[in-house]
């Protein structure tokens, strides 16, 4: 797999055209190179199943994992 530059992830993460698609948002949250601010905003949109996956993923930054655990524990996760 080829690596993606952080600048490309920033452009995708801040562009409405890309982020409105759920699979793109979920992939950005799961990518370790995505900037923390972008990933934290997108964590709110994930459904419960994906939040549980992110909470266990060791490749994701600690802040994103902690936010995912918080959403799962508080019951604020989207149920779809």
C-alpha positions as CSV (number, residue, x, y, z in Angstrom):
1,X,0.0,0.0,0.0
2,X,1.3,3.4,-0.8
3,X,1.6,6.1,1.8
4,X,-0.5,9.2,1.6
5,X,0.9,12.6,2.4
6,X,-0.5,14.4,5.4
7,X,-1.4,17.4,3.3
8,X,-3.7,15.3,1.1
9,X,-5.4,14.0,4.3
10,X,-5.9,17.5,5.5
11,X,-7.5,18.6,2.2
12,X,-9.8,15.6,2.2
13,X,-10.7,16.0,5.9
14,X,-11.6,19.7,5.5
15,X,-13.5,19.4,2.2
16,X,-17.2,19.0,2.5
17,X,-17.4,17.1,-0.7
18,X,-15.3,14.3,0.7
19,X,-16.4,14.2,4.3
20,X,-20.1,14.0,3.5
21,X,-19.5,10.3,2.5
22,X,-19.5,8.1,5.6
23,X,-16.9,5.6,4.4
24,X,-14.4,8.4,3.7
25,X,-15.0,9.9,7.2
26,X,-14.6,6.5,8.8
27,X,-11.4,5.9,6.9
28,X,-9.9,9.2,7.9
29,X,-10.6,8.5,11.6
30,X,-8.9,5.1,11.3
31,X,-5.8,6.6,9.5
32,X,-2.9,7.2,11.9
33,X,-1.6,10.1,9.8
34,X,-4.8,12.2,9.9
35,X,-4.4,15.3,12.0
36,X,-5.9,15.0,15.5
37,X,-8.3,18.0,15.1
38,X,-9.8,16.6,11.9
39,X,-10.2,13.1,13.3
40,X,-11.7,14.3,16.6
41,X,-14.5,16.2,14.6
42,X,-15.2,13.1,12.5
43,X,-15.4,10.7,15.5
44,X,-18.7,12.2,16.4
45,X,-20.2,11.0,13.1
46,X,-19.2,7.3,13.5
47,X,-21.8,4.6,14.3
48,X,-21.4,2.4,17.3
49,X,-19.8,-0.5,15.5
50,X,-17.1,1.7,14.0
51,X,-16.5,3.5,17.3
52,X,-15.8,0.1,18.9
53,X,-13.3,-0.8,16.2
54,X,-11.5,2.6,16.6
55,X,-11.4,2.3,20.4
56,X,-9.5,-1.0,20.0
57,X,-7.3,0.0,17.1
58,X,-3.6,0.5,18.3
59,X,-2.7,2.3,15.1
60,X,-5.0,5.3,15.9
61,X,-3.7,8.1,18.1
62,X,-4.4,7.9,21.8
63,X,-6.7,11.0,21.7
64,X,-9.0,9.5,19.0
65,X,-9.1,6.2,20.8
66,X,-10.0,7.9,24.1
67,X,-12.8,9.9,22.4
68,X,-14.2,6.7,20.7
69,X,-14.2,4.9,24.1
70,X,-15.9,7.9,25.7
71,X,-18.7,7.9,23.0
72,X,-19.2,4.2,23.4
73,X,-19.3,4.3,27.2
74,X,-21.7,7.3,27.3
75,X,-24.1,5.8,24.9
76,X,-23.9,8.8,22.5
77,X,-22.9,6.6,19.6
78,X,-25.1,6.5,16.5
79,X,-27.0,3.3,16.3
80,X,-27.4,2.3,12.7
